[in-house]
């Protein structure tokens, strides 16, 4: 059905084949040529769009590599400088041209003759960019790009000592799976105390980011950054009211399930009360799951798993490996987190993560692998802009892959009870993440609706929201000082504001696809690939429809999905 993942670098016709982005002076002539070129026919417009797409791909890939290299090694100053140079010296100048080129496209009389079924969403997004563009926001946006990276620099330095050895916080988290409760409690406190050391630095950074973001919104004629960002993110298909509806649905239909999961956990561990350092633990005598040893081992097992699901998926990973597009293991000096970075010109994306040998790493790897497959499927689309798909479908690609791949996780586990535990862990995570998504999203609405707030007010608002969605099954007594800064571990708040509800929306889509998969695997995978190969050329409801899903955030719909997951869980877990 799909060819092998034989992705080809897009051949250059407009720029020289050996051209490299070094500074603005060498780049500007290409933008100026596009800005000045006359467009006298539909064919000339099509060629112009091709050349613009090529230029965008070259610039975007250069920026991505600067970011990738900097996150792989946060200690090398020259890499940070190269990234900062792009943000401060190139990006601002690009923005002014982007606005000029957008206006040229919309003013062109032949634009209306373009195939609207393909161009509708792109032109909608261009019109939105023209509407939002303000000259005075260019320097602020440049500052923000640099400031946001400070989060990784602060978090990347955080380490703790356990039994005389130094661990990054990601690496230390594996001790929370230990059956030794004393060890778990001590490591939990160490991690939290380490976060507390940088509490003020994080507060300061966040307050600076909020002020600058609010300024951008005001400059563009918006009351607050939330309303501006909804527009900028192209949320044409749902509103803040839909988000509030989602928060309520989580409270109503997901929290009871979360309470049930943690209550079952407490019984399994034989504890009187479940504390936060117990949630990942295994009962005495049960070893934590060890699905892989090294980054290489994680890669090979994921390929094996994907091969069984659909050989095309495994091919994508092999192609990336051939191009050296992986950095998988956690180490000191590496930025936290994990991502799949699409590379617009070469086509094959880059996967970055911090694997430490845990089950959650497997989930991250198949998750990012789902994003990678999306990049491969959308790559053949003729313009760079068509491949920019909305986040709400991007996360369906990754989250559905987590659920689809479960059927083939024997690649990671050779005994049946470990495999069952892993699946149980995955389904629990599918459910327990929802309250956190609602918390982070609701918190962001509050933060940007009250941009002048003090640190004290922010903490009080955070605690209120946190308590609203907290499970009653975990005892947090005496831990409020830690809980009050719980938001500081969420990179999205700092680096990609308002990006988080997407995970909730997409998780609903992923569960919907998994329901299809349970009935007819072949059809579900076909729907999945069809939707992903459309890139961003359709609206969100249309992309969901192509995947055989409905785009729906109502409590009634969410209730149906939760009941399905609960049934699946009950079947997994022996009575």
Residue, then its C-alpha position, 0 to 999 in steps of 0.5 A: x500500500x505504501x512504498x518503502x520509506x525511501x525519503x528523498x531530500x528535496x532537490x534545489x532549483x531556486x537556491x544553489x545546491x551547496x548553499x548554507x545559511x551563515x548570515x542574513x546578507x547571504x540569505x536576503x537576496x533570495x527573499x528580496x527576489x521573491x518579494x520583487x518578482x512579478x506574477x503574471x499568470x497562474x503558472x508563475x504563481x505556482x513556480x513562485x510558491x515552489x521557490x518560496x517553499x524551497x527557501x522556507x525548507x532550507x531556512x527551517x532545517x538550518x534553524x532546527x539543526x541549530x536547536x538539535x545540536x544545542x539540546x544534545x550538548x547544553x555545555x558547548x557555548x558555541x552551539x548556544x551562540x549559533x542558535x541565539x544568532x539565528x534567533x536574534x539576527x536572522x529570524x527577526x529579518x525573516x519575519x518582516x519578509x514573511x509578512x511582505x510575501x504573505x501580502x503579495x500572495x493574498x493580493x495576487x489575482x491568480x491566488x483565487x484560481x489555486x485548487x481550494x481543496x488543497x490550498x484552503x487551510x494554507x491561505x487561511x493561515x496566511x491571512x491570519x498571519x497578516x492579521x497578527x503581524x506587527x513590526x514592533x513584535x519582531x524584537x520581542x519575539x526574538x528575545x522570547x526565542x532566546x529566553x525560552x531556552x533558559x529553561x533547558x539550561x536551568x533544568x539540564x544542570x539539575x542532578x542528584x546524588x543517590x548511593x554516591x553516584x550522580x544522576x540527572x533527574x530523568x535518570x533518578x526517576x527510575x529509583x521511584x519504581x524500586x520496591x524499597x519504599x525508604x529508597x523511593x521516599x528519599x529519592x523523591x525528596x532529593x528530586x523535589x529539593x533539587x527543584x526547590x533550589x532553582x524555584x526562584x530562578x524559574x519564577x523569575x524566568x516565567x514572570x519575564x516570559x509572561x510580561x513579554x508575551x502579554x506585550x505581544x498580545x496588546x501590540x496586536x490589539x488583543x486583550x490578553x495573550x490567550x486570545x492572541x495565542x489561540x489565533x496564532x496557533x490557528x485554533x479555528x475549529x475550537x474555542x476556549x469554551x470547548x477547553x473549559x468543557x474538556x476540563x469539566x469532562x475530565x473532572x466528571x468522567x476521568x477523575x473517578x477512573x484515576x481514583x480507582x487506578x490508584x486505589x488498586x495500586x495501594x492495595x497491590x502494594x499492601x499500603x495503608x496510604x498511597x504517597x506520591x513516591x509510591x505511584x510508580x512502585x512495584x510490590x516487594x519481590x517484583x523487579x521494575x520493568x527493564x524493557x531495554x539496556x542501551x539506546x541502541x537496544x531501544x532502537x532495535x527493539x522498537x524497529x522489531x515492534x514496528x515491523x510487526x505492526x506495519x513494515x513501513x513504520x519500521x522502515x521510517x526508523x531504519x532510514x533515520x538511523x542510516x542518516x544518524x538522526x537519533x540521540x536517545x540516551x540521557x546524560x549530563x549536559x543534555x537538555x531534558x525531555x524528548x522530541x521528534x524534530x521534522x526536517x523540512x528539506x531532508x524529510x527524515x526527522x530527528x528523534x531526541x530523548x533521554x532514555x534511562x532504561x525505563x518503561x516510560x522510555x519505551x512509551x516515549x520512543x514509540x510516541x516520537x516514532x509515531x511523529x516520525x511516521x507522520x513526517x514521512x507520510x506528509x513529506x511528499x506533499x508539494x509545498x513546505x506549508x502543506x506539511x505543517x499540520x495542526x498539533x491536535x492531529x500531530x499528537x494523534x499520530x504519536x499517541x495512537x502509535x503508543x496504543x497500536x504498538x502494544x500488541x507487539x510489545x513482546x519485542x521488549x518483553x520476553x515473559x507474559x507477566x512483564x508484558x501484561x504489566x507494561x500494557x497495564x502501565x500504558x493504559x493507566x498512563x493513558x488515563x492518569x495523564x488527563x487530569x494533569x493536561x486539564x491542570x496545565x491548560x486551566x493554569x495557563x488560561x488563568x496566568x494569561x487572563x491575569x498577566x499582572x499577577x504576583x508570584x504569591x497570587x500565581x502560587x495560590x491559583x496553581x494550588x487551587x487548580x491542582x487541588x481541583x483535579x487531584x486524586x483523593x487516592x494519594x496522600x500529599x500531607x506535608x508536601x505542599x512546598x513541593x506541590x506549589x512549584x509542581x508546574x515548574x517541571x512542565x517545559x511547555x509552560x516556558x517554551x511552547x505556551x498554550x501547547x498542552x490541551x492538544x495532548x488531551x484532544x489527541x488522546x481522545x483521537x488516539x483512543x478513538x483510533x484504538x477502538x477502531x483497531x480493536x475491531x479491524x486493525x487493517x482498517x484502523x491503520x489505513x485510516x491512520x495513514x490516510x489522515x497523516x498523509x494529508x499533512x495540514x491541507x484539511x481542517x481539523x474536523x476533516x483530518x479527524x474524519x479522514x481517520x474515521x474519528x469525530x472531532x468532539x470535546x463534549x463530556x458525553x463523548x469523553x464518557x464513551x471513550x473512558x468506558x471503553x478504556x476501562x473495559x480494556x483495563x478490566x480485561x487485562x487485570x486479573x480479578 
